[in-house]
Amino acid sequence: MDFRLNRETVPAAEVIFSGTQEQPVELDYILPDYCPDIFRLVRCEVEPVVTESAVLGDKLTYELRCTVRILYSGEDGALQSIEQVCSFTRSAELGRSAADPEVEILPKPGHISFRAVNKRRLDLRGAVSVKLTVTGTRDQEVISDAFGMNVQLRKSPVRFAAKKLTASKVTELTEEAQIPETSADVGSIVWSRCTLGPCELKLISGKLLAKGDAEVRLLYSGAELGSVEPMSFSLSYSQIIDMEGVDESYDCQVSAEVLTCELSPVTDKAGSSRLIRCSLEVRLSCRAVKTSSVMAATDAYSTVFPCEVTSSEIRAEQIPVLYSETFRHSAVIAEGEAVPASVYAMWVTPRNINTRLSEDEKGVVITGMLTYTAAAKDGSGMLIMPDKDQAFEVEIPVGDELSGAGISAEIVPSQVTYSISQEGDLTAKAELSAKISVTPSASVTALTEIMIDDSTKKERDGDYAIKLYYGAEGEDVWEIAKCCSTSVSAVMEENELTGERLEQGGMLLIPMMI
């Protein structure tokens, strides 16, 4: 007898490399002649960013740039800022090559120690950890249909990423921000931080339009010796990104990353230093995915002949669903005598972010650490920048069933305020945005082969056309039909069933087909 199988190819994303590299960051720095002697070290930060990456064969190469910022005060109390850039070229052996690899590189600053060797020399020892993930595509064949030999198929839909497009663009922004009238003239920029808000993406005439805002916060030394002034301003960007072949059938996503943010004081027309020029580089990375689906066979049997099947777990690549939710967090930063004499500014840095499903599996629980940093003066009038770590946990309801889904989250601070209570406690309140990425589970055990033995037929235990079967509530109709070597449609039609499982227990009439 003729027996024929139809097969479909389902591409699956598979991780071909995952690992973490550590990059030592060392700096032996001698102050230039124009810098005053070191009286007291205030703070040190290392800001890593990956500027380039490429996969060639079975090797990943990337460029890591680490910006080192050191704050110190001279004997006169004036705050000084030192900035040095260290660049590294690193590589990783992937073990094998992959078609159209996708690379994710996440650098994170680790431990840092720094000291003044003498009044003119600084020594820094630290490290940056870099998490590397390279994903490739592997084709998987599944059976979508079978003909002949009285074969019955059970099918399940499998959605997958049929086509993927990627594009990136670096946009450069240069703007000048006016110093508030109530603030002093700018001496020098001593500290800055740039964060990106949500990026909006639109498809217009076969091109992608990305729009967003950048928030810049900074501290600068004022005209008065030892004074520090806080300031913040925002910049907007709007960029068209070419992506050949993209249309409305694709789901598009964009991520934005700050590559550089350079600030410098500018003299206005009146000859006063009342302007700050900001030169910003933002990398926009876009990804577009077109989904498709296939009905994959998950089980099979023949009503007449013995049948054997082989199966394999199919993991189709899915499109992450993005959620965004704001939440608030407050913490007591200092109490009693530890409270600074005055506070200039405060910011918060999320660290060690982890996720898990909520108990009802319809929400995401995010845990981690929030590091609050204050720019302040102590009782002796010296500038200090103490850190305060606070653990946090927040549950974000999603509403959808998340069992088996892959979940990741990013916490982005939007605003931090602070106050000193009548009792003398310094309290910070932060408004944060939780950006959650949920990748639905697409794992299904699908058939890869069906083997029919047509040399013999199944044996019947009697000569009858109808068999009585007592079914239990919730029992699977497919399993009943398979056990009795009949078809699901025959069982459902004979017993006027409407669902795949029995709504209640009772006697069933099973038409025999052997």
N, C-alpha and C positions, 0 to 999 in steps of 0.2 A: 504493500500500500504506500501511496505517496504521502510524505510528511515534510512540511516546509516550515522554517522559522524566519521571521523578520527580526532584524537587529537594528538598534539605534546606538549612536555614539554619544556618550555623555561626558563632557569635559569636567574634570575635577581639579580643584586647587589642592596642591599638596606642598607642605613645607619641606623644602629640600635642605634647608640649613637654618638652625636656630642656635644662637649662642651669645655670649657676652665677652667683650674684650675690655681690658683695662689699659688706659693710656696714662702713664705718669706725666705730670706737669711739674717741671722744675724751673725755677727762675733765680738767677744770681744777678741782682740789679744794683748798679752804682748810680746814685743820683746825679743828674746833670748839674753843672755849675749854677744854673739859675734857680735851682730848688733849695729851700732852706734845710738846715739840718733836721734830722728826725728827733723829736722830743718824746712823742707817744704814738704808738700805733693804734688805729681806731678800728679798721675793718678790712677784710680781704674777701673778694668774691671771684669765682671763676665761672665764666659763662661760655658753654660749649655750643657749637653749631656745626652741622655737616653741610659743607658748601657744594660738594660734588660727589657723585657715586656712579659706578658703572660695573656691569657684569660682563666679563669676557670669558667664554667657555665655562670652566668650573671654578672661576676665581672672581671674588668681589673686591673691588678697590674703592676706597673713599677718602675724601679729604676732610680732616677735622680741624676746625679753627677754635682755639680757646682764647678768649679775651680775659686777661687778668687785670682786676682793678683793686688798687690798694689805697686806702685813705689813712693819712697820718696828720698830726698837728705839729707845727714848729714850736719853738720855745715861746713865741708871742701868742700862741693859741690859735693862729690862723690855720684853717683846714686846707690840706693839700691832697691832690688826687694824682695818682700814677696809673697809667694804662699801658699795658703791653700785650701784644698779640703773639701767640705761639701756634704754629701750624704743623700738622702732622699728616703724613700719608700712610694709611694702614690698609691691610688686605686680609682676606680670609679665604681659605680653601674650602669650597663648597662640597667637595666629594664627587660631584657629578654636575653635568650641565643640565639646563632646562630651557624649554621653549618659552619665549616671552616672559622672562622672570620679572617679578615685582619685588622691589626692595623696600624694606622699612628699617630705618636706622634711628634709634632714639638715644642720644647722648644725655648723661646725667652727671652733674658734678658730685664727686665723692668727698672724702676727707681732705682737709686743707690745713696745713700748719705754716705759719710764717713768723719771722723774727727779724729784729734789727741786729745785724752783726756788729755794726758800729753806727755812728751818726750819719754815715753816707752810704751805707750798704744794706740791702735787704736780701733775705734768703727765704725762698718759698718752696715748699714740697707738698704736692697734692696729687690727685688722680681724678680721672674722668672715666666712668664706666659707660660703655657703648653696647646697647642691645641690638643685635643684628637678626633680622628675619628675612629670608629669601623664599619666595613662593613661586612655584612653577605650575604648569598645567599638564595633567595626565589624562589621556583619553581612555574611557571605559566603555566596553560594549555590554549592552543589556538586551534581553529579548523583549520585544514589544508586542509580538503576536505569534501565533502558531496555528497551522492548518493541517487537518488530517488526523487520522488515528484516534478520533473521538477525544482529543485532548481538551481539557478544561483549564482555563487560565484565570488566575487571580491577579489583578493589576492595581498599581498604585501610582498616582501622578508624582513625577519628579521634576521640579523646577531647577533650572541651572542657568548660569551665565553663558550665553551662546556667543556673544561678541563683546570685546573690551577695547576701549580706546583710552589713551592717556595723553596728557599734554601738560606742560608747565611753562611758566613765564615769570621772570623777575621784573617787578615794577619799581621804579625809582621815584621818590617823592622828595621835593625840597620846598619847605615853607618857612616863613618867619613868623614867630609868635611875639606878641607885644607883652611886655612886663606890666602887671597891674599898677595903677597909679599909686597905690598905697605901699608898694614894695620898693626896696632899694635898688639902685643900679647893680648890674651884674658885674662881679669881679671875675669869677671863673666857675665852670661847671664842676661840681665835686661828686655828684652821683646822679644816675638816671636809670630809668627802667621803662621799657616799651611793651605794652600788651595789645593784642589784637582782639577785637570783638568778633561777633558772628559775621561770617562772610555769606553774602547773598549771591546766588547763582541763577541766571536766566539764560534761556536759549532763544537767540534772536537771529533769524536768517542763516541758520546753519553755523552760527558762532556762539561762543559762550561769553556772557557778560558777568564779570565778577565785581562786586561792590562790597566795601567794608570800611571800618574805621580803626584807627590806631590811637591808643591813649598813651601819652608820654607824661611821665612824672619825673621830677628832677629836684635836686637841691643845688643851690648855687651860693657862693660866698658873696656877701654884700659889701658895701663900701666901708661899713664899720668893722674894725678889726675883730675877727673871731665870730662875726655874725653869719648866720645861715638862713637862707630864705627858701621856702618850698614853692613849687609852681607845677601846674599841670595844664595840658592843652591836648587837643585831638586833631588828627589829620584824617581826611577821607581819600579813598582811592576808588577808581573805576577803570577796569581794564577789559578789553576785548581779547579773548584767547581763541586762536584758530585751532580747530579740531576736525580734521577732514573726515567726513562721513557721518557726523553726529546729526541726529534729528530727534523728533518728538518721541520716537519709540525707545529712546535710551533714558535710563535713570542716571542723572548726573550729580556728582558731589565734588566739593572743592575744600581744600585745606590751605591755610595761610600760615606762613612762618616768617618771623623777623630774621633777616640775615645780618644787617648792620643798622645801627641807629647812632649817628654822629651829631653832637650838639656843640655849638660854638656861639659866644656872644658877638653881637653886631652893633656897631655904633649907628644911631639914627641921624636924621638930618640936623638935629640940634646939637650933635656932638656928644650925646649921652649914650651910655651903654644900656639901652632899653629894649633891645630886640635879641631873640635867640633864634638862630637858624638851625633847622632840623633837616638832616639829610637821611632819608630812610630807604632801605631796600627790603622789599617784601617778596617772598617767593610764593606763587600761587600754583598749587598742584591740583589738577583736575582729572577726574576719572569718570568715564561714562560706560555703562553696562547695559546691554540688551539681553533680556531674559527670554527663555523659551521653556517648553515643557514636553515631556514624553510620558506615556503610560507604560511603565515598566512592569514586567511580569515578576511577581513575588512568590508565587507557588503554582504548581501544575500537577495534574494527574490525568490519566486516561480512564474513561469509563469501561473500556474493553480490555486494554493491554497493560501489562506491568510497565511501570514508569519510574525512572530515576532522574533526579535533578541535581545540578550543582549550582551553588549560589555564591555571591560575593557581596560584601558591604560596599555600597556606592555612596560616596560623599560628594555631592554636587556643590559647586561654588554658589553661594548666595549673596545677594546684595544686602549690606548692612542697613538697618533701619535706624535713623537718627532721632534722638529725643533731646530736648533741652529744657532744663528747669532751674529756676533760681531758688536759692535758700540763704538763710542768714545764720551767722555764728557769732557768738560773743564770748569773751574771755577776759578774766582779770589778769593784766599783764604785770602789775607791780603793786605791792602793798606797803603801807607804812613808810619807813625810812628808805626803802628801795625805790620809791616813786621819784622820778627825775624832777629837777627844779622847773624845767620847762620842756615842752615837746614841740618839735618843728613839723614832723611828719611821721606817718606810720604806714606800713604796707605788710602784706601777708603773702607767703609763698607756700603753695600746697606741695606735699611730699608723700612718697610711699603710698600711692593711691591703690586700693584694692576694691574688688566688687564681688558680690554674691547675690543670689536670688533671695527675695523675701520669702517668708514662710508659705504664703499662698501662691508663690511662683508667678505673681502678676506685678511685681515691682522689683526694683534694684536697690540693694543696700550698698552704699559707698562708705568706706572707712579709710582713714589715713591720718596724716599729721598736717597741721597748719602752723607754720612758723611765722609768728608776728615779730616784726622788726621796727624799732622806734629810733628815729633820729632826734636826740634830745641833749640837754645839758644837765650835768650833775650839779651838786651843791657848790663845787669849786669853780663852776663856770666852764668846765671842759666838755667838749662834745663827745657823746657816747652813742653807740648803736647796739644796744643789747637785743638778744633774741629770746623769745619765749615760745616753746613748743607746746601745742595743745592738740590732743587727740580729738577726732570728731567722727561721728557716724550719722548718716542721713539716709532715709529711705525715700526713694522716688517712685511713686506709683506709675506704672506704664499702662495697665489695663489689659494687655494681651497676655496670653499664656506663653511663658518664657522657658518652659522646661526643655532642656537640651540645647538652648541657644548659647552662642558665644557672646560674652559681654565685656566691654571695656568702657572706661570713663575717663574724662579729663575735667579737672576743676580749674576754672578761670576766675580769678578775683576781678570784681568790677569796681568796688568802692570799699574803703576802710575809713571809719570815723573813730574818734576816741574822746574820752572825757575823764575828768578827775572828780570823784564824788566828794561829798562833804566829809565822809570818813577818811578821805585821802587815798582811795584806791584808784589806780589807773586802769580803765576798762576800754577795750577795743571792741568794735562791732564791724563785722565784715559782711558784705553782700557778695555772694559767689554764684557762679553759673556752673551747673553740672551738664556737661555734654556727654551723652550716653550713646554708644554704638551697640546695637543688638543685631547679631548675625543669626538668623533662624537656622535651626537644625535641618539638614537635608540628607540625613543618613537613612538609607533604606537597604534592606537585604534583598537584592534583586537576583533573578535567575540569569545565569550565563550559559547554561546548557540544559537541554531536555533530551533524554535518551529513552526511546520506546523499543521494547522487545516485542516485535510483531510475530515472532516464531511461536508464540503461545498466547492463549487468552486467560484472563482471570477466571478462577474457579468460583462458581456460585454454590452457596450452601443449601440451595433448594430451588425447585421449579415453581416460581411464583412471580407475578407481575407487580404486586404491591407489598411492601414491607411496613410493619408497624414499628415505630421508634418513639420512645419517650424522651422528649427534649426537656432540658432544664432551663429555667429562666436565665437569660443572658447568654445562652450557648450560641456559638458562631454557626450560622447556616452553612458556610463554606466547609467547615470541618465535618458537619453532619453529612453533606453531599459527598465529600471525599471519602469518608469512612464507608459509605454505602455504595460507592462507585456509580453515582448518578450525577445529574447536573444540578447546579444551584437553581437555575430557572425552573426546572421541573419541580423541585421541592417547594419553591415559593409559590408557583402557580397552583399546585395541587392543594396547598394548605392556606392559600390566600394571605401569604406573608408580605409585609411591606418593607421590612428592615433587614439589615444584615445579621442582626441578632434577635433571638426570641424574646418577645416582650413578656411572656409568661410561660411557665412550664406546662407541658401537656403532651398528649399523644399526637404524633405526626404520621401522615401517610407518605411513604417514600416510594415513588415510581422506580422500578428497576429498569436498567438499560443494557445489561449484559445479555 
